[in-house]
Amino acid sequence: MAAPTPIETRRAASPLFLREAEIRRGVELLYFGYSHLYRGIDTVLAEQGLGRAHHRALYFISTRPDLTVSELLRILAITKQSLGRVLNDLTARGLVESRVGQVDRRQRRLRLTPEGRVFESNLFEALRAKLSEAYASAGQEAVTGFWDVLEGLIPREDRGRVAGAERG
């Protein structure tokens, strides 16, 4: 693996980092970074007739096997109708299966099928490769700062939803 190249646009934040220009730079970097991160998997998803909502569902189901539909609704913060369409698509393609809860028979517990695990893993690998390259270029302190900023965007009462990532 080649040594990471420094980020060409790197510049230190101004001591006046709360000014509008600094905030706008952050918004643009967040937007364009996210857009480029997902651009590669958007093509793979589109080839399957799927979109980013499908990917988000696959991702969270993969990291939380036996996740209930209501828990997934809370995580994704989308309507029940939208989630229903996404889950129907994923189930019809054999990527997700739904099981009845053992304690509460009204619950539907979600799990990736073997095909779903492979598909999600391939999507994650594409994201991992891009993020790993960016992380290596920025360095450990920058990654920690990046995480701090992103966590700061999440309301305190919702931060428990990302706690699962810290356990991994």
C-alpha positions in Angstrom: 0.0 0.0 0.0 1.4 3.4 -1.0 2.1 6.0 1.6 -0.9 8.4 2.1 -0.5 11.7 0.4 -1.3 14.9 2.3 -4.6 16.5 1.7 -4.0 19.3 -0.7 -6.7 21.5 0.7 -5.5 21.2 4.3 -5.5 24.4 6.2 -5.9 25.2 9.8 -9.1 26.4 11.1 -9.1 30.1 12.0 -9.0 31.0 15.7 -12.3 32.5 14.8 -13.7 29.1 13.7 -17.3 30.1 14.6 -17.5 32.7 11.9 -19.9 32.2 9.0 -17.1 31.5 6.5 -15.6 28.8 8.7 -19.0 27.2 9.2 -19.8 27.4 5.5 -16.5 25.6 4.7 -17.4 22.9 7.2 -20.9 22.5 5.7 -19.4 22.2 2.2 -16.7 19.8 3.2 -19.3 17.6 5.0 -21.6 17.7 1.9 -18.9 17.0 -0.7 -17.1 14.4 1.5 -20.3 12.5 2.1 -21.2 12.7 -1.6 -17.9 11.3 -2.7 -17.8 8.7 0.0 -21.1 7.2 -1.2 -20.8 7.8 -4.9 -19.1 4.5 -5.5 -21.7 2.4 -3.8 -24.6 4.4 -5.3 -23.8 2.7 -8.6 -23.8 -0.7 -7.1 -27.1 0.0 -5.3 -28.7 1.4 -8.4 -27.8 -1.7 -10.4 -29.9 -3.6 -7.9 -32.7 -1.1 -8.0 -31.8 0.1 -4.5 -30.9 3.4 -3.0 -29.3 4.9 0.1 -32.3 4.2 2.3 -31.8 0.5 1.5 -28.1 0.8 2.3 -28.8 2.5 5.7 -31.3 -0.3 6.6 -28.8 -3.0 5.5 -26.0 -1.4 7.5 -27.9 -1.1 10.8 -29.5 -4.6 10.5 -26.0 -6.0 9.9 -24.5 -4.3 13.0 -27.5 -5.2 15.2 -28.8 -8.7 14.3 -32.4 -9.3 15.5 -33.1 -5.5 15.5 -36.8 -4.9 15.7 -38.6 -2.9 13.1 -39.6 -0.3 15.6 -35.9 0.1 16.7 -34.9 0.5 13.0 -37.6 3.1 12.6 -36.1 5.1 15.5 -32.6 4.8 14.2 -33.4 5.8 10.6 -36.0 8.5 11.6 -38.1 7.8 8.6 -41.9 7.0 8.3 -43.3 3.6 8.8 -44.5 3.6 5.2 -41.0 4.4 3.8 -39.4 1.8 6.0 -42.1 -0.7 4.9 -41.2 -0.1 1.2 -37.4 -0.5 1.9 -37.9 -3.7 3.9 -40.3 -5.1 1.3 -37.6 -4.4 -1.4 -34.8 -6.0 0.7 -36.9 -9.0 1.6 -38.0 -9.6 -2.0 -34.4 -9.6 -3.1 -33.5 -12.1 -0.5 -31.2 -9.8 1.5 -33.3 -9.4 4.7 -35.4 -11.9 6.6 -38.0 -11.1 9.3 -38.6 -13.3 12.3 -41.4 -13.2 14.9 -40.2 -12.2 18.3 -39.9 -15.0 20.8 -41.2 -13.0 23.8 -43.6 -10.6 22.0 -45.0 -12.3 18.9 -46.1 -8.9 17.5 -42.4 -7.9 17.1 -40.7 -8.5 13.8 -36.9 -9.1 14.3 -34.7 -8.3 11.3 -31.6 -10.1 10.2 -29.5 -10.2 7.0 -29.7 -13.4 5.0 -26.3 -14.9 3.9 -26.7 -13.1 0.6 -27.5 -9.9 2.5 -24.4 -10.2 4.6 -22.2 -10.6 1.5 -23.9 -7.7 -0.3 -23.7 -5.4 2.8 -20.1 -6.5 3.4 -19.1 -5.5 -0.2 -20.8 -2.1 0.2 -19.0 -1.6 3.6 -15.7 -2.6 2.1 -16.0 0.2 -0.5 -16.7 2.7 2.2 -14.0 1.3 4.5 -11.4 1.7 1.7 -12.2 5.4 1.1 -12.4 6.3 4.8 -9.2 4.4 5.6 -7.4 6.4 3.0 -8.8 9.7 4.4 -8.1 8.7 8.0 -4.5 7.7 7.2 -3.9 11.0 5.4 -5.4 13.0 8.2 -3.9 11.2 11.2 -5.2 9.9 14.5 -5.7 13.3 16.2 -7.7 14.6 13.2 -9.9 11.4 13.2 -10.6 11.9 16.9 -11.5 15.6 16.2 -13.7 14.6 13.3 -15.6 12.1 15.5 -16.0 14.7 18.2 -17.5 17.2 15.7 -19.9 14.5 14.2 -20.9 13.4 17.7 -21.5 17.1 18.6 -24.1 17.2 15.7 -26.1 14.4 17.3 -28.5 15.5 20.0 -27.3 14.2 23.4 -30.4 12.0 23.9 -29.7 10.3 20.6 -26.0 9.6 21.1 -26.8 6.2 22.6 -27.8 5.0 19.2 -24.2 5.2 18.0 -22.9 3.5 21.2 -22.9 0.1 19.3 -20.1 1.3 17.0 -17.9 2.0 20.1 -18.3 -1.6 21.3 -17.0 -3.0 18.0 
